[in-house]
């Protein structure tokens, strides 16, 4: 299976299939839950990984049922 991104050597950067460059975020573990610190609407927010992935899992489920 072909990867959806390529890791740029010796960095925190990845290159997506469309050529977009992104930086990977470090996880924060609190009470056995994984969070990411994101800047949303100009404010830093700590977002739970499960909640962050919810919209994408719905899209993937729809694609499987098509």
Order of alpha helices (4+ residues) and beta strands (2+ residues): beta-beta-beta-beta-beta-beta-alpha
